Amino acid sequence: MDFSFEFSGPIVFLWLALLVLAIASWWKLFEKAGKPGWAAIVPIYNIVVFLEIIEKPVWWIILYIIPLVGVVFVILSYVELAKKFGKDVGFAVGLILLGIVFLPMLAFGDAQYQGDGSV
């Protein structure tokens, strides 16, 4: 028996719901940091804006695409994101391991951006 079609509808719906939640969360985070929310949906530019928010140089994009090095710098970036919104390293671990839960908490919660926007 082939069950692939029976379960594809709910899986696609769940995937789309999580995608919308992630986009809305990034959009709100960008706005909280004083950046345009629409930048969250523009490929490459969203990374540039993200780096501006965490006050890191744009050339970090190169580091993101290097295998293994990229993973380390994404982790460092999430730690820095948590700090910029007044959260501790424990919250950063949550962002790294359970981003789909902690990102909306950061975006729609009472956390305020504490960076100055300089790179």
Biopython code that builds the backbone (N, CA, C, O; Angstrom):
import numpy as np
from Bio.PDB.StructureBuilder import StructureBuilder

atoms = [
    (1, "MET", "N", (0.825, -1.182, 0.000)),
    (1, "MET", "CA", (0.000, 0.000, 0.000)),
    (1, "MET", "C", (0.870, 1.246, 0.000)),
    (1, "MET", "O", (1.917, 1.295, 0.646)),
    (2, "ASP", "N", (0.427, 2.223, -0.718)),
    (2, "ASP", "CA", (1.146, 3.488, -0.798)),
    (2, "ASP", "C", (0.377, 4.551, -0.027)),
    (2, "ASP", "O", (-0.716, 4.952, -0.428)),
    (3, "PHE", "N", (0.951, 5.002, 1.078)),
    (3, "PHE", "CA", (0.297, 5.983, 1.932)),
    (3, "PHE", "C", (0.770, 7.411, 1.653)),
    (3, "PHE", "O", (0.357, 8.342, 2.344)),
    (4, "SER", "N", (1.609, 7.587, 0.676)),
    (4, "SER", "CA", (2.214, 8.891, 0.447)),
    (4, "SER", "C", (1.188, 9.980, 0.157)),
    (4, "SER", "O", (1.373, 11.119, 0.587)),
    (5, "PHE", "N", (0.115, 9.664, -0.557)),
    (5, "PHE", "CA", (-0.870, 10.682, -0.878)),
    (5, "PHE", "C", (-1.797, 10.979, 0.290)),
    (5, "PHE", "O", (-2.317, 12.090, 0.392)),
    (6, "GLU", "N", (-2.010, 10.028, 1.158)),
    (6, "GLU", "CA", (-2.898, 10.235, 2.290)),
    (6, "GLU", "C", (-2.315, 11.212, 3.296)),
    (6, "GLU", "O", (-3.058, 11.970, 3.920)),
    (7, "PHE", "N", (-1.015, 11.209, 3.463)),
    (7, "PHE", "CA", (-0.380, 12.058, 4.460)),
    (7, "PHE", "C", (0.213, 13.328, 3.875)),
    (7, "PHE", "O", (0.655, 14.197, 4.627)),
    (8, "SER", "N", (0.234, 13.459, 2.573)),
    (8, "SER", "CA", (0.887, 14.615, 1.972)),
    (8, "SER", "C", (0.138, 15.912, 2.249)),
    (8, "SER", "O", (0.774, 16.950, 2.431)),
    (9, "GLY", "N", (-1.177, 15.889, 2.288)),
    (9, "GLY", "CA", (-1.960, 17.103, 2.546)),
    (9, "GLY", "C", (-1.637, 17.731, 3.884)),
    (9, "GLY", "O", (-1.269, 18.905, 3.930)),
    (10, "PRO", "N", (-1.762, 16.988, 4.981)),
    (10, "PRO", "CA", (-1.450, 17.567, 6.295)),
    (10, "PRO", "C", (0.016, 17.979, 6.428)),
    (10, "PRO", "O", (0.319, 18.973, 7.088)),
    (11, "ILE", "N", (0.911, 17.242, 5.819)),
    (11, "ILE", "CA", (2.332, 17.580, 5.904)),
    (11, "ILE", "C", (2.613, 18.882, 5.163)),
    (11, "ILE", "O", (3.356, 19.731, 5.655)),
    (12, "VAL", "N", (2.028, 19.037, 3.995)),
    (12, "VAL", "CA", (2.202, 20.270, 3.229)),
    (12, "VAL", "C", (1.598, 21.446, 3.996)),
    (12, "VAL", "O", (2.196, 22.520, 4.056)),
    (13, "PHE", "N", (0.423, 21.247, 4.579)),
    (13, "PHE", "CA", (-0.207, 22.305, 5.359)),
    (13, "PHE", "C", (0.661, 22.705, 6.551)),
    (13, "PHE", "O", (0.843, 23.894, 6.810)),
    (14, "LEU", "N", (1.196, 21.726, 7.274)),
    (14, "LEU", "CA", (2.069, 22.007, 8.413)),
    (14, "LEU", "C", (3.322, 22.744, 7.961)),
    (14, "LEU", "O", (3.736, 23.713, 8.597)),
    (15, "TRP", "N", (3.921, 22.296, 6.879)),
    (15, "TRP", "CA", (5.116, 22.939, 6.353)),
    (15, "TRP", "C", (4.831, 24.393, 5.984)),
    (15, "TRP", "O", (5.618, 25.282, 6.309)),
    (16, "LEU", "N", (3.710, 24.638, 5.307)),
    (16, "LEU", "CA", (3.353, 26.007, 4.922)),
    (16, "LEU", "C", (3.075, 26.879, 6.150)),
    (16, "LEU", "O", (3.453, 28.050, 6.182)),
    (17, "ALA", "N", (2.422, 26.309, 7.149)),
    (17, "ALA", "CA", (2.139, 27.060, 8.380)),
    (17, "ALA", "C", (3.444, 27.450, 9.074)),
    (17, "ALA", "O", (3.578, 28.579, 9.545)),
    (18, "LEU", "N", (4.401, 26.532, 9.141)),
    (18, "LEU", "CA", (5.693, 26.836, 9.757)),
    (18, "LEU", "C", (6.472, 27.866, 8.942)),
    (18, "LEU", "O", (7.166, 28.713, 9.505)),
    (19, "LEU", "N", (6.358, 27.793, 7.634)),
    (19, "LEU", "CA", (7.013, 28.764, 6.761)),
    (19, "LEU", "C", (6.447, 30.168, 6.988)),
    (19, "LEU", "O", (7.203, 31.133, 7.097)),
    (20, "VAL", "N", (5.136, 30.278, 7.058)),
    (20, "VAL", "CA", (4.499, 31.575, 7.309)),
    (20, "VAL", "C", (4.912, 32.113, 8.679)),
    (20, "VAL", "O", (5.193, 33.304, 8.818)),
    (21, "LEU", "N", (4.949, 31.242, 9.690)),
    (21, "LEU", "CA", (5.373, 31.651, 11.028)),
    (21, "LEU", "C", (6.818, 32.158, 11.012)),
    (21, "LEU", "O", (7.123, 33.177, 11.632)),
    (22, "ALA", "N", (7.697, 31.461, 10.314)),
    (22, "ALA", "CA", (9.099, 31.873, 10.243)),
    (22, "ALA", "C", (9.243, 33.216, 9.528)),
    (22, "ALA", "O", (9.986, 34.082, 9.991)),
    (23, "ILE", "N", (8.552, 33.398, 8.423)),
    (23, "ILE", "CA", (8.624, 34.661, 7.683)),
    (23, "ILE", "C", (8.080, 35.806, 8.531)),
    (23, "ILE", "O", (8.687, 36.875, 8.599)),
    (24, "ALA", "N", (6.941, 35.585, 9.175)),
    (24, "ALA", "CA", (6.355, 36.622, 10.026)),
    (24, "ALA", "C", (7.289, 36.972, 11.187)),
    (24, "ALA", "O", (7.402, 38.137, 11.567)),
    (25, "SER", "N", (7.951, 35.968, 11.743)),
    (25, "SER", "CA", (8.872, 36.207, 12.855)),
    (25, "SER", "C", (10.076, 37.031, 12.417)),
    (25, "SER", "O", (10.448, 37.997, 13.083)),
    (26, "TRP", "N", (10.682, 36.650, 11.298)),
    (26, "TRP", "CA", (11.832, 37.411, 10.806)),
    (26, "TRP", "C", (11.412, 38.829, 10.428)),
    (26, "TRP", "O", (12.138, 39.785, 10.704)),
    (27, "TRP", "N", (10.254, 38.969, 9.804)),
    (27, "TRP", "CA", (9.733, 40.282, 9.409)),
    (27, "TRP", "C", (9.625, 41.180, 10.649)),
    (27, "TRP", "O", (10.090, 42.320, 10.643)),
    (28, "LYS", "N", (9.010, 40.651, 11.703)),
    (28, "LYS", "CA", (8.816, 41.409, 12.941)),
    (28, "LYS", "C", (10.157, 41.734, 13.606)),
    (28, "LYS", "O", (10.339, 42.843, 14.109)),
    (29, "LEU", "N", (11.092, 40.787, 13.616)),
    (29, "LEU", "CA", (12.419, 41.039, 14.186)),
    (29, "LEU", "C", (13.131, 42.165, 13.442)),
    (29, "LEU", "O", (13.743, 43.038, 14.058)),
    (30, "PHE", "N", (13.048, 42.140, 12.131)),
    (30, "PHE", "CA", (13.687, 43.188, 11.338)),
    (30, "PHE", "C", (13.087, 44.542, 11.695)),
    (30, "PHE", "O", (13.810, 45.524, 11.861)),
    (31, "GLU", "N", (11.750, 44.589, 11.814)),
    (31, "GLU", "CA", (11.092, 45.848, 12.154)),
    (31, "GLU", "C", (11.473, 46.318, 13.562)),
    (31, "GLU", "O", (11.690, 47.510, 13.780)),
    (32, "LYS", "N", (11.555, 45.389, 14.511)),
    (32, "LYS", "CA", (11.963, 45.750, 15.869)),
    (32, "LYS", "C", (13.359, 46.368, 15.890)),
    (32, "LYS", "O", (13.657, 47.223, 16.725)),
    (33, "ALA", "N", (14.196, 45.934, 14.979)),
    (33, "ALA", "CA", (15.572, 46.436, 14.906)),
    (33, "ALA", "C", (15.677, 47.695, 14.044)),
    (33, "ALA", "O", (16.779, 48.183, 13.792)),
    (34, "GLY", "N", (14.546, 48.218, 13.596)),
    (34, "GLY", "CA", (14.555, 49.439, 12.805)),
    (34, "GLY", "C", (14.882, 49.239, 11.338)),
    (34, "GLY", "O", (15.237, 50.191, 10.643)),
    (35, "LYS", "N", (14.766, 48.020, 10.868)),
    (35, "LYS", "CA", (15.025, 47.704, 9.463)),
    (35, "LYS", "C", (13.689, 47.432, 8.771)),
    (35, "LYS", "O", (12.694, 47.165, 9.445)),
    (36, "PRO", "N", (13.650, 47.496, 7.447)),
    (36, "PRO", "CA", (12.389, 47.200, 6.759)),
    (36, "PRO", "C", (12.026, 45.718, 6.880)),
    (36, "PRO", "O", (12.864, 44.849, 6.638)),
    (37, "GLY", "N", (10.790, 45.436, 7.251)),
    (37, "GLY", "CA", (10.351, 44.056, 7.416)),
    (37, "GLY", "C", (10.411, 43.250, 6.136)),
    (37, "GLY", "O", (10.721, 42.059, 6.159)),
    (38, "TRP", "N", (10.113, 43.900, 5.009)),
    (38, "TRP", "CA", (10.109, 43.186, 3.727)),
    (38, "TRP", "C", (11.484, 42.620, 3.381)),
    (38, "TRP", "O", (11.591, 41.701, 2.569)),
    (39, "ALA", "N", (12.529, 43.160, 3.988)),
    (39, "ALA", "CA", (13.882, 42.670, 3.711)),
    (39, "ALA", "C", (14.038, 41.209, 4.126)),
    (39, "ALA", "O", (14.926, 40.519, 3.627)),
    (40, "ALA", "N", (13.194, 40.736, 5.022)),
    (40, "ALA", "CA", (13.279, 39.354, 5.493)),
    (40, "ALA", "C", (12.978, 38.340, 4.392)),
    (40, "ALA", "O", (13.375, 37.180, 4.496)),
    (41, "ILE", "N", (12.283, 38.763, 3.344)),
    (41, "ILE", "CA", (11.905, 37.812, 2.291)),
    (41, "ILE", "C", (12.744, 37.954, 1.018)),
    (41, "ILE", "O", (12.488, 37.266, 0.030)),
    (42, "VAL", "N", (13.731, 38.831, 1.035)),
    (42, "VAL", "CA", (14.579, 39.036, -0.144)),
    (42, "VAL", "C", (15.878, 38.245, 0.039)),
    (42, "VAL", "O", (16.674, 38.552, 0.926)),
    (43, "PRO", "N", (16.089, 37.228, -0.800)),
    (43, "PRO", "CA", (17.301, 36.415, -0.659)),
    (43, "PRO", "C", (18.582, 37.251, -0.721)),
    (43, "PRO", "O", (18.636, 38.254, -1.433)),
    (44, "ILE", "N", (19.573, 36.855, -0.003)),
    (44, "ILE", "CA", (20.881, 37.479, 0.132)),
    (44, "ILE", "C", (20.782, 38.811, 0.905)),
    (44, "ILE", "O", (21.512, 39.026, 1.872)),
    (45, "TYR", "N", (19.880, 39.691, 0.472)),
    (45, "TYR", "CA", (19.718, 40.964, 1.170)),
    (45, "TYR", "C", (19.283, 40.736, 2.613)),
    (45, "TYR", "O", (19.667, 41.497, 3.502)),
    (46, "ASN", "N", (18.487, 39.696, 2.855)),
    (46, "ASN", "CA", (18.060, 39.422, 4.227)),
    (46, "ASN", "C", (19.255, 39.064, 5.117)),
    (46, "ASN", "O", (19.254, 39.368, 6.310)),
    (47, "ILE", "N", (20.246, 38.437, 4.554)),
    (47, "ILE", "CA", (21.450, 38.106, 5.321)),
    (47, "ILE", "C", (22.246, 39.377, 5.606)),
    (47, "ILE", "O", (22.781, 39.550, 6.701)),
    (48, "VAL", "N", (22.320, 40.262, 4.617)),
    (48, "VAL", "CA", (23.015, 41.540, 4.805)),
    (48, "VAL", "C", (22.352, 42.327, 5.935)),
    (48, "VAL", "O", (23.039, 42.859, 6.807)),
    (49, "VAL", "N", (21.035, 42.400, 5.922)),
    (49, "VAL", "CA", (20.304, 43.135, 6.961)),
    (49, "VAL", "C", (20.471, 42.443, 8.309)),
    (49, "VAL", "O", (20.654, 43.109, 9.327)),
    (50, "PHE", "N", (20.410, 41.126, 8.325)),
    (50, "PHE", "CA", (20.621, 40.370, 9.561)),
    (50, "PHE", "C", (21.991, 40.691, 10.162)),
    (50, "PHE", "O", (22.116, 40.893, 11.370)),
    (51, "LEU", "N", (23.012, 40.734, 9.307)),
    (51, "LEU", "CA", (24.358, 41.068, 9.781)),
    (51, "LEU", "C", (24.427, 42.503, 10.308)),
    (51, "LEU", "O", (25.164, 42.782, 11.253)),
    (52, "GLU", "N", (23.670, 43.400, 9.705)),
    (52, "GLU", "CA", (23.596, 44.764, 10.221)),
    (52, "GLU", "C", (22.954, 44.777, 11.608)),
    (52, "GLU", "O", (23.400, 45.500, 12.498)),
    (53, "ILE", "N", (21.915, 43.981, 11.783)),
    (53, "ILE", "CA", (21.217, 43.926, 13.068)),
    (53, "ILE", "C", (22.134, 43.416, 14.171)),
    (53, "ILE", "O", (22.132, 43.951, 15.279)),
    (54, "ILE", "N", (22.912, 42.389, 13.874)),
    (54, "ILE", "CA", (23.807, 41.834, 14.899)),
    (54, "ILE", "C", (25.162, 42.540, 14.905)),
    (54, "ILE", "O", (26.078, 42.154, 15.631)),
    (55, "GLU", "N", (25.267, 43.587, 14.075)),
    (55, "GLU", "CA", (26.449, 44.445, 14.024)),
    (55, "GLU", "C", (27.730, 43.683, 13.680)),
    (55, "GLU", "O", (28.761, 43.829, 14.337)),
    (56, "LYS", "N", (27.630, 42.877, 12.644)),
    (56, "LYS", "CA", (28.781, 42.140, 12.125)),
    (56, "LYS", "C", (29.029, 42.586, 10.687)),
    (56, "LYS", "O", (28.100, 43.036, 10.017)),
    (57, "PRO", "N", (30.262, 42.469, 10.204)),
    (57, "PRO", "CA", (30.573, 42.919, 8.842)),
    (57, "PRO", "C", (29.913, 42.039, 7.779)),
    (57, "PRO", "O", (29.685, 40.847, 7.986)),
    (58, "VAL", "N", (29.618, 42.649, 6.655)),
    (58, "VAL", "CA", (28.926, 41.958, 5.564)),
    (58, "VAL", "C", (29.754, 40.802, 5.008)),
    (58, "VAL", "O", (29.189, 39.842, 4.483)),
    (59, "TRP", "N", (31.061, 40.873, 5.113)),
    (59, "TRP", "CA", (31.892, 39.798, 4.558)),
    (59, "TRP", "C", (31.687, 38.480, 5.295)),
    (59, "TRP", "O", (32.187, 37.451, 4.842)),
    (60, "TRP", "N", (30.971, 38.480, 6.412)),
    (60, "TRP", "CA", (30.638, 37.222, 7.096)),
    (60, "TRP", "C", (29.801, 36.300, 6.210)),
    (60, "TRP", "O", (29.754, 35.092, 6.441)),
    (61, "ILE", "N", (29.147, 36.861, 5.206)),
    (61, "ILE", "CA", (28.368, 36.032, 4.271)),
    (61, "ILE", "C", (29.264, 34.948, 3.679)),
    (61, "ILE", "O", (28.833, 33.809, 3.497)),
    (62, "ILE", "N", (30.493, 35.300, 3.383)),
    (62, "ILE", "CA", (31.441, 34.329, 2.819)),
    (62, "ILE", "C", (31.671, 33.189, 3.805)),
    (62, "ILE", "O", (31.751, 32.027, 3.405)),
    (63, "LEU", "N", (31.777, 33.510, 5.071)),
    (63, "LEU", "CA", (32.003, 32.488, 6.092)),
    (63, "LEU", "C", (30.813, 31.540, 6.218)),
    (63, "LEU", "O", (30.986, 30.359, 6.519)),
    (64, "TYR", "N", (29.602, 32.058, 5.988)),
    (64, "TYR", "CA", (28.396, 31.233, 6.086)),
    (64, "TYR", "C", (28.379, 30.103, 5.051)),
    (64, "TYR", "O", (27.782, 29.054, 5.292)),
    (65, "ILE", "N", (29.022, 30.308, 3.916)),
    (65, "ILE", "CA", (28.949, 29.294, 2.860)),
    (65, "ILE", "C", (30.084, 28.277, 2.892)),
    (65, "ILE", "O", (30.104, 27.342, 2.091)),
    (66, "ILE", "N", (31.026, 28.454, 3.812)),
    (66, "ILE", "CA", (32.123, 27.489, 3.961)),
    (66, "ILE", "C", (31.646, 26.343, 4.842)),
    (66, "ILE", "O", (31.194, 26.574, 5.963)),
    (67, "PRO", "N", (31.741, 25.104, 4.348)),
    (67, "PRO", "CA", (31.281, 23.962, 5.154)),
    (67, "PRO", "C", (31.946, 23.941, 6.540)),
    (67, "PRO", "O", (33.128, 24.254, 6.679)),
    (68, "LEU", "N", (31.184, 23.579, 7.528)),
    (68, "LEU", "CA", (31.564, 23.509, 8.942)),
    (68, "LEU", "C", (31.830, 24.887, 9.547)),
    (68, "LEU", "O", (31.330, 25.185, 10.632)),
    (69, "VAL", "N", (32.599, 25.723, 8.875)),
    (69, "VAL", "CA", (32.828, 27.079, 9.354)),
    (69, "VAL", "C", (31.499, 27.833, 9.391)),
    (69, "VAL", "O", (31.228, 28.589, 10.323)),
    (70, "GLY", "N", (30.681, 27.616, 8.370)),
    (70, "GLY", "CA", (29.375, 28.261, 8.291)),
    (70, "GLY", "C", (28.494, 27.916, 9.474)),
    (70, "GLY", "O", (27.805, 28.785, 10.008)),
    (71, "VAL", "N", (28.507, 26.671, 9.887)),
    (71, "VAL", "CA", (27.697, 26.240, 11.033)),
    (71, "VAL", "C", (28.135, 26.992, 12.289)),
    (71, "VAL", "O", (27.295, 27.458, 13.059)),
    (72, "VAL", "N", (29.426, 27.110, 12.492)),
    (72, "VAL", "CA", (29.957, 27.820, 13.664)),
    (72, "VAL", "C", (29.523, 29.285, 13.636)),
    (72, "VAL", "O", (29.112, 29.827, 14.662)),
    (73, "PHE", "N", (29.611, 29.925, 12.478)),
    (73, "PHE", "CA", (29.263, 31.341, 12.399)),
    (73, "PHE", "C", (27.761, 31.581, 12.480)),
    (73, "PHE", "O", (27.343, 32.637, 12.954)),
    (74, "VAL", "N", (26.950, 30.649, 12.042)),
    (74, "VAL", "CA", (25.503, 30.770, 12.235)),
    (74, "VAL", "C", (25.186, 30.684, 13.726)),
    (74, "VAL", "O", (24.353, 31.442, 14.224)),
    (75, "ILE", "N", (25.836, 29.778, 14.438)),
    (75, "ILE", "CA", (25.640, 29.662, 15.886)),
    (75, "ILE", "C", (26.070, 30.953, 16.580)),
    (75, "ILE", "O", (25.347, 31.473, 17.430)),
    (76, "LEU", "N", (27.236, 31.467, 16.222)),
    (76, "LEU", "CA", (27.706, 32.731, 16.795)),
    (76, "LEU", "C", (26.734, 33.878, 16.485)),
    (76, "LEU", "O", (26.521, 34.761, 17.316)),
    (77, "SER", "N", (26.156, 33.854, 15.296)),
    (77, "SER", "CA", (25.204, 34.893, 14.901)),
    (77, "SER", "C", (23.939, 34.829, 15.737)),
    (77, "SER", "O", (23.404, 35.867, 16.128)),
    (78, "TYR", "N", (23.449, 33.619, 16.020)),
    (78, "TYR", "CA", (22.248, 33.483, 16.848)),
    (78, "TYR", "C", (22.520, 33.907, 18.288)),
    (78, "TYR", "O", (21.649, 34.487, 18.937)),
    (79, "VAL", "N", (23.714, 33.626, 18.789)),
    (79, "VAL", "CA", (24.079, 34.090, 20.137)),
    (79, "VAL", "C", (24.076, 35.622, 20.153)),
    (79, "VAL", "O", (23.575, 36.239, 21.093)),
    (80, "GLU", "N", (24.630, 36.215, 19.121)),
    (80, "GLU", "CA", (24.669, 37.676, 19.032)),
    (80, "GLU", "C", (23.270, 38.258, 18.874)),
    (80, "GLU", "O", (22.973, 39.309, 19.442)),
    (81, "LEU", "N", (22.402, 37.590, 18.110)),
    (81, "LEU", "CA", (21.023, 38.048, 17.955)),
    (81, "LEU", "C", (20.313, 38.066, 19.303)),
    (81, "LEU", "O", (19.620, 39.028, 19.632)),
    (82, "ALA", "N", (20.486, 37.011, 20.073)),
    (82, "ALA", "CA", (19.868, 36.961, 21.402)),
    (82, "ALA", "C", (20.379, 38.118, 22.258)),
    (82, "ALA", "O", (19.593, 38.767, 22.949)),
    (83, "LYS", "N", (21.673, 38.380, 22.222)),
    (83, "LYS", "CA", (22.241, 39.476, 23.009)),
    (83, "LYS", "C", (21.675, 40.828, 22.587)),
    (83, "LYS", "O", (21.378, 41.672, 23.431)),
    (84, "LYS", "N", (21.529, 41.030, 21.281)),
    (84, "LYS", "CA", (21.023, 42.313, 20.775)),
    (84, "LYS", "C", (19.586, 42.573, 21.201)),
    (84, "LYS", "O", (19.133, 43.718, 21.197)),
    (85, "PHE", "N", (18.873, 41.526, 21.567)),
    (85, "PHE", "CA", (17.504, 41.683, 22.043)),
    (85, "PHE", "C", (17.408, 41.463, 23.556)),
    (85, "PHE", "O", (16.328, 41.203, 24.086)),
    (86, "GLY", "N", (18.549, 41.572, 24.241)),
    (86, "GLY", "CA", (18.563, 41.518, 25.691)),
    (86, "GLY", "C", (18.359, 40.145, 26.300)),
    (86, "GLY", "O", (17.970, 40.032, 27.463)),
    (87, "LYS", "N", (18.614, 39.114, 25.539)),
    (87, "LYS", "CA", (18.460, 37.745, 26.041)),
    (87, "LYS", "C", (19.825, 37.147, 26.348)),
    (87, "LYS", "O", (20.853, 37.631, 25.872)),
    (88, "ASP", "N", (19.819, 36.094, 27.147)),
    (88, "ASP", "CA", (21.078, 35.470, 27.545)),
    (88, "ASP", "C", (21.450, 34.307, 26.635)),
    (88, "ASP", "O", (20.760, 34.016, 25.658)),
    (89, "VAL", "N", (22.548, 33.652, 26.973)),
    (89, "VAL", "CA", (23.050, 32.543, 26.168)),
    (89, "VAL", "C", (22.074, 31.363, 26.177)),
    (89, "VAL", "O", (21.991, 30.628, 25.193)),
    (90, "GLY", "N", (21.348, 31.176, 27.257)),
    (90, "GLY", "CA", (20.346, 30.106, 27.315)),
    (90, "GLY", "C", (19.272, 30.287, 26.252)),
    (90, "GLY", "O", (18.840, 29.321, 25.624)),
    (91, "PHE", "N", (18.845, 31.527, 26.056)),
    (91, "PHE", "CA", (17.858, 31.807, 25.007)),
    (91, "PHE", "C", (18.485, 31.561, 23.638)),
    (91, "PHE", "O", (17.814, 31.076, 22.727)),
    (92, "ALA", "N", (19.757, 31.889, 23.491)),
    (92, "ALA", "CA", (20.458, 31.650, 22.221)),
    (92, "ALA", "C", (20.506, 30.163, 21.904)),
    (92, "ALA", "O", (20.352, 29.768, 20.749)),
    (93, "VAL", "N", (20.719, 29.338, 22.926)),
    (93, "VAL", "CA", (20.701, 27.880, 22.719)),
    (93, "VAL", "C", (19.326, 27.451, 22.235)),
    (93, "VAL", "O", (19.209, 26.589, 21.364)),
    (94, "GLY", "N", (18.288, 28.051, 22.798)),
    (94, "GLY", "CA", (16.928, 27.775, 22.331)),
    (94, "GLY", "C", (16.739, 28.176, 20.876)),
    (94, "GLY", "O", (16.111, 27.444, 20.110)),
    (95, "LEU", "N", (17.272, 29.327, 20.485)),
    (95, "LEU", "CA", (17.193, 29.761, 19.085)),
    (95, "LEU", "C", (17.871, 28.766, 18.158)),
    (95, "LEU", "O", (17.383, 28.476, 17.066)),
    (96, "ILE", "N", (19.006, 28.249, 18.617)),
    (96, "ILE", "CA", (19.784, 27.334, 17.789)),
    (96, "ILE", "C", (19.092, 25.980, 17.663)),
    (96, "ILE", "O", (18.995, 25.431, 16.565)),
    (97, "LEU", "N", (18.615, 25.446, 18.768)),
    (97, "LEU", "CA", (18.055, 24.088, 18.771)),
    (97, "LEU", "C", (16.565, 24.022, 18.469)),
    (97, "LEU", "O", (16.093, 23.030, 17.913)),
    (98, "LEU", "N", (15.818, 25.061, 18.826)),
    (98, "LEU", "CA", (14.370, 25.075, 18.634)),
    (98, "LEU", "C", (13.937, 26.426, 18.081)),
    (98, "LEU", "O", (13.081, 27.103, 18.651)),
    (99, "GLY", "N", (14.534, 26.798, 16.978)),
    (99, "GLY", "CA", (14.294, 28.103, 16.390)),
    (99, "GLY", "C", (12.842, 28.401, 16.100)),
    (99, "GLY", "O", (12.406, 29.542, 16.252)),
    (100, "ILE", "N", (12.089, 27.410, 15.690)),
    (100, "ILE", "CA", (10.692, 27.627, 15.316)),
    (100, "ILE", "C", (9.841, 28.007, 16.524)),
    (100, "ILE", "O", (8.740, 28.532, 16.362)),
    (101, "VAL", "N", (10.338, 27.748, 17.732)),
    (101, "VAL", "CA", (9.648, 28.147, 18.957)),
    (101, "VAL", "C", (10.217, 29.467, 19.491)),
    (101, "VAL", "O", (9.464, 30.376, 19.839)),
    (102, "PHE", "N", (11.545, 29.567, 19.555)),
    (102, "PHE", "CA", (12.186, 30.719, 20.181)),
    (102, "PHE", "C", (12.206, 31.962, 19.288)),
    (102, "PHE", "O", (12.195, 33.081, 19.801)),
    (103, "LEU", "N", (12.235, 31.791, 17.982)),
    (103, "LEU", "CA", (12.222, 32.947, 17.088)),
    (103, "LEU", "C", (10.917, 33.735, 17.211)),
    (103, "LEU", "O", (10.971, 34.958, 17.335)),
    (104, "PRO", "N", (9.744, 33.090, 17.181)),
    (104, "PRO", "CA", (8.502, 33.847, 17.401)),
    (104, "PRO", "C", (8.434, 34.470, 18.804)),
    (104, "PRO", "O", (7.879, 35.555, 18.977)),
    (105, "MET", "N", (8.998, 33.782, 19.798)),
    (105, "MET", "CA", (9.026, 34.357, 21.153)),
    (105, "MET", "C", (9.825, 35.662, 21.158)),
    (105, "MET", "O", (9.434, 36.637, 21.800)),
    (106, "LEU", "N", (10.928, 35.667, 20.448)),
    (106, "LEU", "CA", (11.760, 36.856, 20.362)),
    (106, "LEU", "C", (11.059, 37.950, 19.561)),
    (106, "LEU", "O", (11.082, 39.122, 19.938)),
    (107, "ALA", "N", (10.446, 37.560, 18.471)),
    (107, "ALA", "CA", (9.811, 38.528, 17.578)),
    (107, "ALA", "C", (8.542, 39.141, 18.163)),
    (107, "ALA", "O", (8.354, 40.355, 18.096)),
    (108, "PHE", "N", (7.688, 38.328, 18.725)),
    (108, "PHE", "CA", (6.382, 38.804, 19.167)),
    (108, "PHE", "C", (6.301, 39.040, 20.674)),
    (108, "PHE", "O", (5.271, 39.478, 21.185)),
    (109, "GLY", "N", (7.389, 38.748, 21.379)),
    (109, "GLY", "CA", (7.437, 38.985, 22.814)),
    (109, "GLY", "C", (7.813, 40.428, 23.120)),
    (109, "GLY", "O", (7.783, 41.290, 22.242)),
    (110, "ASP", "N", (8.163, 40.676, 24.364)),
    (110, "ASP", "CA", (8.467, 42.036, 24.794)),
    (110, "ASP", "C", (9.936, 42.423, 24.643)),
    (110, "ASP", "O", (10.325, 43.508, 25.075)),
    (111, "ALA", "N", (10.754, 41.575, 24.047)),
    (111, "ALA", "CA", (12.175, 41.883, 23.854)),
    (111, "ALA", "C", (12.335, 43.114, 22.962)),
    (111, "ALA", "O", (11.649, 43.264, 21.951)),
    (112, "GLN", "N", (13.247, 43.980, 23.359)),
    (112, "GLN", "CA", (13.512, 45.199, 22.599)),
    (112, "GLN", "C", (14.930, 45.155, 22.048)),
    (112, "GLN", "O", (15.847, 44.647, 22.694)),
    (113, "TYR", "N", (15.095, 45.688, 20.858)),
    (113, "TYR", "CA", (16.415, 45.736, 20.220)),
    (113, "TYR", "C", (17.307, 46.692, 20.990)),
    (113, "TYR", "O", (16.907, 47.815, 21.297)),
    (114, "GLN", "N", (18.525, 46.244, 21.303)),
    (114, "GLN", "CA", (19.439, 47.037, 22.104)),
    (114, "GLN", "C", (20.734, 47.365, 21.374)),
    (114, "GLN", "O", (21.708, 47.799, 21.988)),
    (115, "GLY", "N", (20.738, 47.160, 20.086)),
    (115, "GLY", "CA", (21.928, 47.489, 19.314)),
    (115, "GLY", "C", (21.863, 48.925, 18.841)),
    (115, "GLY", "O", (20.817, 49.572, 18.889)),
    (116, "ASP", "N", (22.999, 49.404, 18.385)),
    (116, "ASP", "CA", (23.011, 50.788, 17.869)),
    (116, "ASP", "C", (23.016, 50.834, 16.350)),
    (116, "ASP", "O", (22.989, 51.914, 15.760)),
    (117, "GLY", "N", (23.051, 49.658, 15.709)),
    (117, "GLY", "CA", (22.983, 49.594, 14.253)),
    (117, "GLY", "C", (24.308, 49.787, 13.546)),
    (117, "GLY", "O", (24.348, 49.775, 12.315)),
    (118, "SER", "N", (25.391, 49.965, 14.280)),
    (118, "SER", "CA", (26.688, 50.152, 13.637)),
    (118, "SER", "C", (27.324, 48.812, 13.307)),
    (118, "SER", "O", (27.047, 47.801, 13.953)),
    (119, "VAL", "N", (28.167, 48.817, 12.311)),
    (119, "VAL", "CA", (28.863, 47.576, 11.930)),
    (119, "VAL", "C", (30.337, 47.764, 12.166)),
    (119, "VAL", "O", (31.124, 46.851, 11.917)),
]
sb = StructureBuilder()
sb.init_structure("model")
sb.init_model(0)
sb.init_chain("A")
sb.init_seg("    ")
for serial, (resi, resn, name, xyz) in enumerate(atoms, 1):
    if name == "N":
        sb.init_residue(resn, " ", resi, " ")
    sb.init_atom(name, np.array(xyz, "f"), 0.0, 1.0, " ", f" {name:<3s}", serial, name[0])
structure = sb.get_structure()
